[in-house]
Structures are given as structure tokens and as C-alpha cells.
Amino acid sequence: MAGTILELGNNKYRFMVWCKSEYDNKRVRKSKVVTAKSKREADKKLAKFVTECEQKFSLGGSTMTFEQFSKKWIDEYAKPNLS
């Protein structure tokens, strides 16, 4: 997965990365503004951000608790698909 760097000025850069969730197979754009002394440092920080996005979204977004997941699953999948 690749990312995009936009230079904002004053040593600030905006990163944009498209992450694909294996949980619901949707693409999600994540962005982050960082401070870096050079373009090279910004490239290194972008690589780290891309890695973080890949790890988080390969698990389907690890910030959701089981209780939240189960309620969402019941509302969005189980109820509409009950026979």
C-alpha cells in the first residue's frame, strides 16, 4: 500500500493512505499531519504510518470492543438476514 505526502509549509506534511479492511472489505482513507525537518524524514514517517494502517486494518480495526462489534453485527447483519 502506498501513501501520499502533501507539503503544507513550516516543516509540516499531511499523509494520506488508503487502507483496506479485511473485516468489511471497504477502503478507508486515513490522514495525519506531522512535523518533519526534511522530506527524507517525512518519507520515513510515512512508511511507519503506512505500516500502522496495514496492521490496524488487517485486524478489522482493533479499537472496537467485542460488545460494540456484536451489537453492530446483530443490527447490520443478523436482523436483515433472518429468515
C-alpha positions in Angstrom: 0.0 0.0 0.0 1.4 3.4 -0.9 0.8 6.7 0.7 0.8 10.4 -0.5 2.7 13.3 1.1 1.5 16.8 0.8 3.8 19.6 1.9 2.0 22.2 4.0 4.9 24.5 4.8 6.6 25.3 8.1 8.1 21.7 8.1 4.6 20.2 8.2 3.4 17.4 6.0 0.0 15.7 5.5 0.0 11.9 4.9 -2.9 10.2 3.1 -3.2 6.4 3.0 -5.9 4.2 1.6 -6.4 1.2 4.0 -8.4 -1.9 3.0 -10.3 -3.5 5.9 -10.4 -7.3 5.7 -13.4 -7.2 8.1 -15.9 -5.5 5.8 -13.8 -5.2 2.6 -14.1 -1.5 2.3 -11.4 1.1 1.6 -10.9 3.8 4.3 -8.7 6.9 3.8 -6.6 7.8 6.8 -4.7 11.1 7.1 -2.3 12.5 9.5 -0.3 15.8 9.8 3.2 15.5 11.1 6.2 17.8 11.6 9.5 16.7 9.9 12.8 18.6 9.4 13.2 17.3 5.8 11.4 15.4 3.0 13.5 12.4 3.8 12.4 12.4 7.4 8.8 12.8 6.2 9.2 9.7 3.9 10.4 7.7 6.9 7.4 8.8 9.0 5.1 8.0 6.1 6.4 4.4 5.9 5.8 4.0 9.6 2.2 5.4 9.2 1.5 3.0 6.3 2.7 0.1 8.4 0.5 1.1 11.3 -2.5 1.4 9.0 -1.9 -2.0 7.5 -1.6 -3.7 10.9 -4.7 -2.0 12.3 -6.9 -2.6 9.4 -5.8 -6.1 8.7 -7.5 -6.9 12.1 -10.7 -5.0 11.1 -10.0 -2.0 13.3 -8.8 -3.2 16.7 -10.3 -0.3 18.5 -13.8 -1.8 18.6 -14.7 -3.8 21.7 -16.4 -7.2 21.4 -19.7 -5.7 22.8 -19.6 -2.9 20.2 -18.9 -5.5 17.4 -21.6 -7.8 18.5 -24.2 -5.1 18.6 -23.1 -3.8 15.2 -23.2 -7.4 13.8 -26.7 -8.0 15.1 -28.1 -4.7 13.7 -26.3 -4.8 10.4 -26.1 -8.5 9.5 -28.2 -10.8 11.7 -31.5 -8.8 11.7 -31.6 -8.1 8.0 -30.7 -11.7 7.1 -33.0 -13.5 9.5 -35.3 -15.9 7.6 
